[in-house]
Amino acid sequence: MNHAGGGGRERLELVWLAISLIGAVLGLRLAQLQLKDAAEYRRLSDINSSLTIYQNAPRGRIYDREGREIATNQAASSLIFLPRKGQSVRDLEPLAQELGRRLNRDPQELLETLERADRDESAVRLAENLPRGTMFQLRELQTLYPGITLIDEARRYYPYGRFASHLLGFMGKMGPREWRERKAKGYRADSRIGKMGLEGAFEDELRGHDGGKRMEVDAQGRLKGELGSTPSEPGSNIYLTIDTAVQKAADGGLRKTATGRGAAVAIDPRTGEILAMSSLPDFDPNALLSTDPGEVKRSAQGLPEFNNAIAGAYPPGSTFKPIVGLAALNEGRITPSDAFFCPGRFELGSHTFLCWDHKGHKRISWIMGLAQSCDVYFYNLGLKTGGDRIERYARAFGLGAKTNVALRGEKAGHLFGPETRSRSKNKSWYDGDTLNLAIGQGELLVTPIQMAVVAAALANRGTVWRPHYTRKIIYADGRPDYVQRPERAAVVAAKDAAWDQVQEGLRVVISSGTGYPARIPGLVVSGKTGTAQNPHGEDHAWFITYAARPGEPASIAVAVLVENGGHGGVTAAPVAKKMILAYFGMPDPDAEREVREAERAAHRAVRAGLPAAAPKPMMSAGALR
């Protein structure tokens, strides 16, 4: 019994000895961790995170037909915030206040952004496209506020400002829906995308792949070194059919009209290439990329996104008369020598339809009827031809349907005729409707791009091209280049004799008719003026035209619409004339006269002892070619 009890005590003592030895080992290890390795672990704790700083890739460039950059990129600096562990809101408040002062931003808004980055433990871009002076000021803050850093990247830039703004479009931040749709494609929440025009239509092609640097960041948010980097990949480059000289003439010409509102489109009638597309009011897409959020907000609020060239629908007025004439001549409803008497009005039952010239044109036949745009002549022509035939020819020219230009927002307008009337309203068609249709009024609505297509088809004797603005796309990923080919949308079938008469009438419109203001010595210019009635105010001014060097086929066709501009020959024709002069590289007499007048005003001011503004240098259209 005693012997057994002694053995138990020995085993107990051995257990306690083992426990003591284990405790001693653990104690020694703990001491080592606390004393010997403390400095090493403190060092390692400082290197406890990594963050990726993304850098925007250069967006694909957009070039005009001569290879000039009309949308490009510039080097720019962006301000990045790197959250650090263990910081509190109190740590962020002074930084938000200081950045608000330096960036002219709301400190509370900045604080919310900083807090969100801290919660997500991710880098955030606080400002982009920083001016050089601001950039230097912020570099000084890097020593005072760890966690902010500056990076160099590419920013979008439009060297010509408001040039073709509705065609080029603009860049902007994504909304919540766009972010949900695009985040799977590698977009970040702060990525900018094309919002309109070419920037929007070719977002997938123009967008590059962002690069970035994977950085070691200590607990204080200080960059410790670069762990690796991914180079950015630029987007694909797009070459357009746009002629910069013609586009500038269109933009400038519309801007100088009394209302400064409208659209102008120029097309090559041999191919359907768009040479210019202008819509006013316009905007400067650079303003939407400003470093000043207030300017961006103001620009966005007043942004005229409506593209009058493809979405503005107006009655064509007398620019529709060549289609009526072609229908009548080709269908044998009249001969060129058939004449009608115009007393300034036309009686139909108990209704009186007026001619624009209330004094009347007296006896008048085809050529002068078109040249003088006599409404009474076309009332008679319309009744002889019939609304159904006129509607059929209008449809053949593409009216009532989209041109299918590759831009979002295009409208189809509205075709007016017996067939359309019966389909849409199940109502009867009356002779009074035919009279309105014959002069391009009533329910007929067209867009400027549709009328440019009509002008091109009149020039080339019936080929209706699908208008396009892309020449080629050079893909950044090595795919074969995309080259745009002309695409024939339709053909207006008519006899040569009918085409001869219509084209001769359009030539006389310019040489001695209502389109005389568009006459250009040395060129063969043809066209048609139009004044569209507007129940909401002053009439709209129209002008369609095409031009060629003597003995050559027409190489430019133009449609100009000036909202509330009154008479087409007075308001719209001069804009088209500037565009044609620019296309052929000819000097603009109006621009030369403006320079001479400015020089004379400067001389008078000098003689009077007043400070004189330097006259603006005049650049001929040929200098841009």
C-alpha positions in Angstrom: 0.0 0.0 0.0 2.7 2.5 1.0 4.9 1.4 -1.9 1.9 2.0 -4.3 1.3 5.5 -2.8 5.0 6.5 -3.2 4.8 5.6 -6.9 1.8 7.9 -7.4 3.6 10.8 -5.9 6.6 10.3 -8.2 4.3 10.2 -11.3 2.6 13.4 -10.1 6.0 15.1 -9.6 7.0 14.1 -13.1 3.8 15.7 -14.5 4.5 18.9 -12.7 8.1 18.9 -13.9 7.0 18.5 -17.5 4.5 21.4 -17.1 7.1 23.6 -15.6 9.5 22.8 -18.5 6.9 23.7 -21.1 6.0 26.9 -19.3 9.7 27.9 -19.2 10.0 27.3 -23.0 6.9 29.4 -23.7 8.1 32.1 -21.4 11.5 32.2 -23.1 9.8 32.4 -26.5 7.5 35.2 -25.3 10.4 37.1 -24.0 12.2 36.7 -27.4 9.1 38.0 -29.2 8.8 40.9 -26.9 12.4 41.9 -26.6 14.7 40.5 -29.2 12.3 40.4 -32.3 10.2 43.5 -31.4 12.1 45.8 -33.7 11.8 43.4 -36.6 8.1 42.9 -36.1 7.5 46.6 -35.9 9.4 47.0 -39.2 7.2 44.2 -40.8 4.0 45.8 -39.4 4.8 48.9 -41.3 5.0 47.0 -44.5 1.6 45.4 -44.2 -0.4 46.4 -47.3 -0.2 47.1 -51.0 -2.4 49.2 -53.2 -2.8 49.5 -56.9 -2.6 53.0 -58.4 -4.4 52.9 -61.7 -3.4 55.2 -64.5 -5.8 56.1 -67.3 -4.8 54.7 -70.7 -4.4 57.1 -73.7 -7.7 57.1 -75.5 -7.7 56.4 -79.2 -7.2 59.5 -81.3 -9.7 60.8 -83.8 -8.3 62.3 -87.1 -9.9 64.3 -89.9 -9.6 63.3 -93.5 -6.2 64.9 -93.8 -4.8 63.2 -90.7 -5.1 66.2 -88.3 -5.9 65.3 -84.7 -9.3 66.6 -83.7 -9.5 64.6 -80.5 -6.3 63.6 -78.8 -4.7 63.2 -75.4 -2.5 65.4 -73.2 -0.2 64.5 -70.3 -1.9 65.4 -67.0 -1.5 65.0 -63.3 -4.1 63.4 -61.0 -4.3 63.5 -57.2 -4.6 60.1 -55.5 -5.4 59.3 -51.9 -4.1 56.1 -50.3 -5.9 55.3 -47.0 -3.8 54.2 -44.0 -4.6 51.9 -41.2 -5.6 53.2 -37.8 -6.6 56.7 -38.9 -9.8 58.3 -37.7 -12.1 60.9 -39.1 -10.2 63.5 -37.1 -7.1 62.6 -39.1 -9.0 63.1 -42.4 -10.8 66.4 -41.6 -7.7 68.6 -41.8 -6.7 67.0 -45.1 -10.2 67.6 -46.5 -10.1 71.2 -45.4 -6.7 71.9 -46.9 -7.5 70.1 -50.2 -10.8 72.0 -50.4 -8.9 75.3 -50.2 -6.3 74.3 -52.7 -8.7 72.7 -55.2 -11.6 75.1 -54.7 -13.8 72.1 -53.7 -16.4 71.5 -50.9 -14.4 70.1 -47.9 -17.4 68.1 -46.8 -17.7 66.4 -50.1 -14.0 65.7 -50.1 -14.2 64.3 -46.6 -17.0 61.9 -47.6 -14.8 60.7 -50.5 -11.8 60.2 -48.1 -13.9 58.3 -45.6 -15.3 56.0 -48.4 -11.8 55.2 -49.6 -10.8 54.5 -46.0 -13.7 52.1 -45.5 -13.0 50.3 -48.8 -9.3 50.3 -48.2 -8.7 51.3 -51.8 -7.0 54.2 -53.5 -9.3 57.0 -54.8 -8.8 59.7 -57.4 -9.5 63.1 -55.9 -8.7 65.4 -58.8 -7.8 65.1 -62.4 -6.1 67.3 -65.1 -4.5 69.5 -62.5 -2.9 72.8 -63.6 0.8 73.0 -63.2 0.6 75.6 -60.4 -1.9 73.5 -58.4 0.2 70.4 -58.9 3.3 72.1 -57.3 1.2 73.3 -54.3 0.0 69.8 -53.8 3.5 68.3 -53.9 4.3 70.4 -50.9 1.3 68.9 -49.0 2.7 65.4 -49.5 5.2 65.9 -46.7 2.5 67.2 -44.3 -0.3 64.7 -45.1 0.9 61.2 -45.8 -1.5 59.3 -48.0 -1.8 61.7 -50.9 0.3 61.3 -54.1 0.4 62.6 -57.6 0.5 60.5 -60.7 1.0 61.3 -64.4 -1.5 59.9 -66.9 -3.4 60.8 -70.1 -6.4 63.1 -70.4 -8.7 63.7 -73.3 -8.2 67.0 -75.2 -10.0 68.6 -78.1 -7.6 71.0 -79.8 -10.3 72.9 -81.7 -12.6 73.4 -78.8 -16.2 73.7 -80.0 -15.4 72.3 -83.4 -17.9 69.6 -84.5 -18.9 69.2 -80.9 -22.1 67.3 -81.5 -20.4 64.9 -83.9 -17.4 64.3 -81.7 -19.4 64.2 -78.4 -17.8 64.4 -75.0 -16.5 62.4 -72.0 -18.2 62.1 -68.7 -18.4 60.1 -65.5 -20.6 57.0 -65.4 -24.0 57.0 -63.7 -25.0 54.1 -61.4 -26.7 52.1 -64.3 -23.7 52.6 -66.6 -21.3 51.5 -63.8 -23.4 48.3 -63.3 -23.3 47.5 -67.0 -19.6 48.2 -67.4 -17.7 47.1 -64.3 -17.5 43.5 -65.6 -15.6 44.9 -68.6 -12.8 46.3 -66.4 -14.2 49.8 -65.9 -13.6 51.4 -62.5 -16.2 53.5 -60.7 -14.3 56.7 -61.5 -13.7 55.8 -65.2 -14.9 58.3 -67.8 -16.7 57.1 -70.8 -17.9 58.6 -74.1 -21.4 60.1 -73.5 -22.4 61.3 -77.0 -21.4 61.5 -80.6 -18.4 59.5 -81.8 -17.0 59.3 -78.2 -20.1 57.3 -77.3 -20.7 55.4 -80.5 -17.1 54.1 -80.5 -16.5 53.8 -76.8 -15.4 50.2 -77.1 -12.9 51.0 -79.9 -11.5 54.3 -78.4 -11.2 53.0 -74.9 -7.7 51.7 -74.0 -6.8 49.4 -71.1 -5.7 51.2 -68.0 -2.3 50.5 -66.5 -1.2 50.8 -62.9 1.4 50.4 -60.3 1.2 48.0 -57.4 2.8 49.9 -54.5 3.9 49.0 -51.0 2.2 51.3 -48.5 3.1 51.5 -44.9 0.6 52.0 -42.1 0.9 55.8 -42.4 -0.1 55.7 -46.1 3.4 56.4 -47.3 4.6 54.8 -50.5 7.5 52.5 -49.7 8.3 51.2 -53.1 6.9 49.7 -56.3 6.1 46.0 -56.3 5.3 45.9 -60.0 3.5 47.7 -62.8 1.2 47.0 -65.7 1.7 49.3 -68.7 -1.5 50.9 -70.2 -2.6 50.1 -73.7 -3.9 52.9 -75.9 -7.2 52.7 -77.7 -7.8 52.3 -81.4 -7.4 55.3 -83.7 -10.3 56.5 -85.9 -9.9 58.4 -89.2 -12.9 60.4 -90.3 -14.2 61.8 -93.6 -14.6 65.2 -92.0 -13.0 68.2 -93.8 -11.7 70.5 -91.1 -11.9 73.6 -93.3 -15.5 72.9 -94.3 -16.5 72.1 -90.7 -15.0 75.3 -89.4 -16.8 77.2 -92.1 -20.1 75.6 -91.1 -19.6 76.2 -87.4 -18.5 79.8 -87.9 -21.2 80.6 -90.5 -24.0 79.3 -88.3 -22.6 81.2 -85.3 -22.7 84.5 -87.2 -26.4 84.1 -88.1 -28.9 86.3 -86.3 -30.2 83.4 -84.2 -27.1 81.3 -83.9 -29.3 78.2 -84.0 -29.5 75.5 -86.7 -27.6 72.9 -88.5 -25.4 72.4 -91.6 -24.4 69.1 -93.2 -22.0 68.6 -96.2 -21.8 65.3 -98.1 -19.6 64.1 -101.0 -22.3 63.1 -103.6 -19.9 60.6 -105.1 -19.6 58.5 -102.0 -21.8 59.6 -99.2 -18.9 60.7 -97.1 -19.8 63.4 -94.5 -17.5 66.4 -95.0 -19.1 68.5 -92.2 -21.8 68.2 -89.6 -22.6 71.2 -87.5 -25.3 71.9 -84.9 -25.8 75.0 -82.9 -26.0 75.8 -80.1 -22.8 73.9 -79.6 -20.4 73.4 -76.7 -16.7 73.0 -75.8 -16.1 69.3 -74.7 -13.0 70.4 -72.9 -15.1 72.3 -70.4 -16.6 69.0 -69.2 -13.1 67.8 -68.4 -12.2 70.9 -66.4 -10.4 70.6 -63.0 -13.0 73.0 -61.6 -16.1 70.9 -60.6 -18.2 74.1 -60.7 -17.3 74.7 -64.3 -18.1 71.0 -65.1 -21.5 71.3 -63.4 -22.4 74.6 -65.1 -21.3 73.1 -68.5 -23.3 69.9 -67.9 -26.4 71.8 -66.9 -26.4 74.0 -69.9 -25.2 71.4 -72.3 -27.1 71.5 -75.7 -27.1 67.7 -76.3 -29.8 68.0 -79.0 -28.1 67.5 -82.4 -30.2 69.5 -84.8 -28.4 68.0 -87.8 -29.9 64.5 -87.2 -32.7 65.1 -84.7 -34.2 68.4 -85.6 -37.3 67.9 -87.8 -38.7 70.8 -89.8 -40.9 71.4 -92.8 -38.6 71.6 -95.8 -40.4 74.4 -97.5 -39.4 75.1 -101.0 -36.3 72.9 -100.9 -38.8 70.1 -101.5 -39.8 71.6 -104.9 -37.1 69.8 -106.9 -38.6 66.5 -105.9 -42.0 67.6 -106.9 -40.6 68.8 -110.2 -38.8 65.5 -110.9 -42.0 63.6 -110.2 -44.0 65.8 -112.6 -41.4 65.8 -115.4 -40.5 62.1 -115.2 -44.2 61.0 -115.0 -45.0 63.2 -118.0 -47.5 65.2 -116.0 -46.1 68.4 -117.5 -43.5 69.5 -120.1 -40.8 72.1 -119.3 -42.6 74.6 -121.5 -46.0 74.3 -119.8 -46.8 77.6 -118.2 -49.2 78.8 -115.5 -50.3 82.3 -114.6 -49.4 83.5 -111.1 -51.5 86.4 -109.8 -50.0 86.0 -106.3 -52.7 83.6 -105.1 -54.4 80.3 -105.9 -58.1 79.7 -105.4 -59.3 76.2 -104.4 -63.0 76.1 -103.6 -63.6 78.6 -100.9 -59.9 78.6 -99.8 -57.2 80.9 -101.0 -53.5 79.8 -101.1 -51.0 82.6 -101.4 -47.8 82.8 -103.3 -44.8 84.1 -101.3 -44.7 87.0 -103.8 -48.1 88.5 -103.3 -47.7 90.6 -106.4 -47.5 87.4 -108.5 -45.0 86.1 -111.0 -47.4 86.4 -114.0 -47.0 83.7 -116.6 -44.2 81.3 -115.7 -42.9 77.9 -116.8 -40.6 75.2 -115.3 -37.1 76.8 -115.2 -38.2 80.2 -113.9 -40.9 78.6 -111.7 -38.2 76.8 -109.8 -35.7 79.7 -110.0 -38.2 82.1 -108.6 -39.7 79.5 -106.3 -43.2 80.4 -107.4 -45.8 78.8 -105.1 -48.7 79.1 -107.6 -46.7 77.3 -110.2 -46.1 74.4 -107.8 -49.7 74.4 -106.7 -50.6 73.7 -110.3 -47.8 71.2 -110.6 -48.9 69.4 -107.5 -52.5 69.0 -108.6 -51.4 67.7 -112.1 -48.9 65.3 -110.5 -51.0 64.0 -107.6 -50.1 63.6 -104.0 -49.5 59.8 -104.4 -46.8 60.3 -107.0 -45.1 63.0 -105.1 -45.1 60.9 -101.9 -43.6 58.0 -103.8 -40.7 60.1 -105.1 -40.1 61.6 -101.7 -39.9 58.1 -100.2 -37.4 57.1 -102.9 -35.2 60.0 -101.8 -35.2 58.6 -98.3 -37.6 61.1 -96.6 -39.7 59.6 -93.8 -36.9 57.2 -92.8 -33.7 57.5 -91.0 -30.5 57.8 -93.1 -29.0 55.2 -90.7 -25.9 57.4 -90.0 -24.1 55.7 -87.2 -25.1 58.2 -84.5 -27.5 57.8 -81.6 -30.6 60.0 -81.6 -31.4 60.3 -85.3 -35.0 61.0 -86.1 -36.9 59.8 -89.2 -38.9 63.0 -89.8 -42.4 62.5 -91.2 -43.5 61.6 -94.7 -46.7 63.4 -95.8 -48.9 61.9 -98.5 -52.1 59.9 -99.2 -50.5 56.5 -98.3 -49.0 57.8 -95.1 -52.2 59.6 -94.2 -54.3 56.5 -94.6 -51.9 54.3 -92.7 -51.4 56.5 -89.7 -54.8 58.3 -89.3 -57.2 56.4 -91.6 -58.3 59.8 -92.9 -59.0 61.0 -96.4 -56.6 63.0 -98.6 -57.8 66.3 -100.1 -56.6 68.6 -102.8 -55.7 71.2 -100.2 -53.2 68.6 -98.7 -51.7 68.2 -102.2 -51.2 72.0 -102.4 -49.4 72.0 -99.1 -47.3 69.0 -100.0 -46.3 70.6 -103.3 -44.5 73.5 -101.5 -43.0 71.4 -98.7 -45.5 72.3 -96.0 -48.3 70.5 -94.1 -47.3 67.5 -92.1 -44.0 66.9 -94.0 -41.0 67.0 -91.7 -37.3 66.4 -92.6 -33.9 66.6 -90.9 -30.9 68.5 -92.2 -29.0 65.3 -92.8 -31.9 64.0 -94.9 -31.9 67.1 -97.0 -28.1 66.8 -97.5 -28.7 63.3 -98.8 -31.4 64.7 -101.1 -29.0 67.4 -102.3 -26.4 64.8 -103.0 -28.9 62.6 -104.9 -30.0 65.6 -107.0 -26.3 66.2 -107.8 -25.5 62.6 -108.9 -28.8 62.0 -110.6 -30.4 59.6 -108.3 -28.0 57.6 -106.1 -29.0 57.8 -102.4 -26.0 57.1 -100.3 -26.0 56.1 -96.7 -24.1 59.0 -95.1 -21.0 58.0 -93.2 -18.2 59.7 -91.4 -15.6 56.9 -90.8 -12.8 56.3 -93.3 -11.0 53.7 -91.3 -10.2 52.3 -87.9 -6.7 51.2 -87.0 -7.2 48.7 -84.2 -4.7 48.8 -81.3 -4.9 45.1 -80.8 -3.5 44.2 -84.2 -6.7 43.3 -85.9 -6.8 44.2 -89.6 -7.9 47.8 -90.2 -11.6 48.5 -90.8 -12.1 50.4 -94.0 -15.5 52.0 -94.7 -16.9 51.4 -98.1 -19.6 53.6 -99.8 -23.0 52.0 -99.2 -25.8 52.7 -101.7 -29.1 52.9 -99.9 -31.5 53.4 -102.9 -31.7 54.7 -106.4 -34.2 57.3 -107.6 -35.1 56.1 -111.1 -35.8 58.8 -113.6 -35.2 59.6 -117.3 -32.2 61.5 -118.3 -34.4 64.3 -119.8 -36.1 64.8 -116.4 -32.8 64.9 -114.6 -31.5 67.4 -117.1 -34.4 69.7 -116.5 -34.2 69.5 -112.7 -30.5 70.2 -112.7 -30.8 73.1 -115.1 -33.5 74.6 -113.0 -31.3 74.3 -109.8 -28.4 75.9 -111.7 -30.6 78.9 -112.7 -31.8 79.2 -109.1 -28.2 80.3 -108.3 -27.3 82.2 -111.4 -30.4 84.4 -111.5 -32.9 83.2 -109.0 -33.5 83.2 -105.2 -30.2 81.5 -104.5 -28.1 84.3 -106.1 -26.3 85.0 -102.8 -24.6 81.6 -103.1 -23.1 82.3 -106.6 -19.3 81.7 -106.8 -17.4 82.8 -109.9 -15.3 79.9 -111.2 -17.6 77.2 -109.9 -20.8 75.6 -111.1 -23.2 76.0 -108.1 -26.7 74.7 -108.1 -29.3 74.8 -105.3 -32.6 75.7 -103.9 -33.7 78.1 -101.2 -36.5 77.4 -98.8 -38.6 79.2 -96.1 -40.4 76.9 -93.8 -43.5 78.2 -92.0 -43.2 78.0 -88.2 -46.4 78.4 -86.1 -44.2 79.1 -83.0 -42.3 82.1 -84.3 -40.2 83.4 -87.2 -40.0 81.2 -90.2 -37.0 78.8 -90.6 -34.5 79.4 -93.4 -33.4 76.5 -95.6 -30.8 76.1 -98.4 -29.7 73.0 -100.2 -26.9 73.1 -102.8 -24.2 71.3 -104.6 -21.1 72.5 -106.4 -18.4 71.4 -108.9 -15.5 72.8 -110.9 -16.5 73.3 -114.6 -16.5 70.0 -116.5 -16.3 67.9 -113.3 -19.0 66.1 -111.3 -20.2 67.7 -108.2 -18.0 66.8 -105.2 -19.8 68.6 -102.4 -23.5 68.8 -101.5 -24.8 70.9 -98.6 -27.9 71.5 -96.5 -28.2 74.4 -94.2 -31.1 75.1 -91.8 -31.2 78.3 -89.7 -33.9 78.2 -87.0 -36.1 81.3 -87.2 -33.8 82.6 -89.9 -36.5 83.9 -92.3 -35.7 83.6 -96.0 -33.3 80.9 -97.0 -31.5 82.9 -99.7 -30.7 85.7 -97.2 -29.7 83.6 -94.1 -28.9 80.1 -95.0 -27.3 80.5 -98.4 -24.3 82.5 -97.2 -23.5 79.8 -94.7 -23.4 77.2 -97.5 -21.4 79.5 -99.6 -18.7 79.7 -97.0 -18.6 75.9 -96.8 -18.2 75.5 -100.5 -15.4 78.1 -100.6 -13.6 76.3 -97.8 -14.0 73.0 -99.6 -12.4 74.3 -102.8 -9.8 76.2 -100.9 -11.0 79.6 -102.3 -10.8 82.9 -100.3 -13.9 84.1 -98.6 -14.7 87.6 -99.7 -16.8 88.2 -96.6 -13.9 87.3 -94.3 -11.6 89.5 -96.3 -14.0 92.4 -96.0 -14.2 91.8 -92.2 -10.5 92.0 -91.9 -10.3 95.2 -94.0 -13.1 96.8 -91.9 -11.3 95.8 -88.7 -8.0 97.4 -90.0 -9.8 100.6 -90.9 -11.4 100.7 -87.5 -8.0 100.2 -85.9 -6.5 103.1 -87.9 -9.4 105.4 -87.0 -8.9 104.5 -83.3 -5.1 105.3 -83.6 -5.8 108.6 -85.2 -8.3 109.4 -82.4 -5.7 108.5 -79.8 -7.6 105.5 -78.6 -6.2 102.0 -77.9 -6.8 99.8 -80.9 -7.4 96.1 -80.9 -5.2 94.2 -83.2 -7.1 92.9 -86.2 -7.6 89.1 -86.3 -5.3 87.4 -88.8 -7.3 85.9 -91.7 -6.6 82.3 -92.6 -7.7 81.2 -96.0 -9.6 78.0 -96.3 -6.7 76.7 -98.5 -4.3 77.0 -95.6 -6.3 74.3 -93.7 -6.2 71.8 -96.5 
